[in-house]
Amino acid sequence: MPASTLSSWALLVWEELNARQLDAQAIFQAAGLAPSKLSNTVARFPLANMTQLWDLAAQASGDDGFGIAAGGRWNPTTFHALGFAWLASNSLGEALHRMARYGRFLNDGLDYSLLSEQVRYRFRITISRDRQQVAANGPSSDAGIVALLKMCRQLLGEGFSPMEITCPHAPNGASILLERIARCPIRYGQEYIELVIDRHDMERKLPSGNDELTQAHEQIILKHMASLNQEQLSARVQLAILEQLPSGNIKEADIAAHLGLSARTLQRRLLEEGVSFQNLLQASRQTLAGQYIRDEHLSISEIAYLLGFSEQANFTRAFKRWYGVSPTQFRADAAVAS
């Protein structure tokens, strides 16, 4: 299946073209894209056509800074449910972990990763190895960097700046503007986008965090990811796990039957995607445990039930393995920190 991106990313191009009184309709049609799909919040455009659109739009504007201007138009609805889950995250680190986990919902031709180092984190976006024929271009890369900066500043305030940024293209006429917006050193020509962020900025607790909202929006994301690519079984399995966790002990055979597969077929196809059922089950439980434990209205026993543990003691052992402390201690530490 060809790589694709949410049409709402193209909407930024449409808005910027119209603001400059350029013929957006003609430019979209020249790129092979239907403007009528822009009103559908979950419609998708082929990535190859999107790359052409960025090039045509920048050429029509005659401005190297077109991508910077378009990226500045980012708002939470641009990224659908992921945009709202971002705003409700408990920290910038949690938000970027979420971006790394669900970024393919936005653009399934890219890989997203978050690496923790001693005093900093690196958030990187690269073109997937199997999508190398779709090259990143200057306008789209600039738009992505500016959008990421805007997202981070919506969480941490306008005073935030990364320690360093890596930009895929060579310096151009808009580089000074990009550096002025970033307020940090920028490296060029490395074939990926990367933000290097101070650990304190990443881990600082945000008063705007809301676990109930992030959980609801993650469910929406997973449903769209599952329907986006029926061949990607792991997304469908994760969604089924989340839906059935409160029913009790989740079994691989039950999930397989729910998806109309044999347990053996489920195992084989997940292995082909580089994951296992237990990996997905533990990842789902760990993510939800971290969200539920911050909700003081839920008792420890209720959280254990919601995560499908038959006994609270089993949940406590699992939680300590995931987070290094017991659920009770984690909740007490979180209360002191707030």
Secondary structure, 3 states (H helix, E strand, C coil): CCCEEEHHHHHHHHHHHHHCCCCHHHHHHHCCCCHHHHHCCCCEEEHHHHHHHHHHHHHHHCCCCHHHHHHCCCCHHHHHHHHHHHHCCCCHHHHHHHHHHHHHHHECCEEEEEEECCCEEEEEEEECHHHCCCCCCHHHHHHHHHHHHHHHHHHHCCCCCCCEEEECCCCCCCHHHHHHHHCCCEEECCCCEEEEEEHHHHHCCCCCCCHHHHHHHHHHHHHHHHHHCCCCHHHHHHHHHHHHHHHCCCCHHHHHHHCCCCHHHHHHHHHHCCCCHHHHHHHHHHHHHHHHCCCCCCCHHHHHHHCCCCCHHHHHHHHHHHHCCCHHHHHHHHHHHC
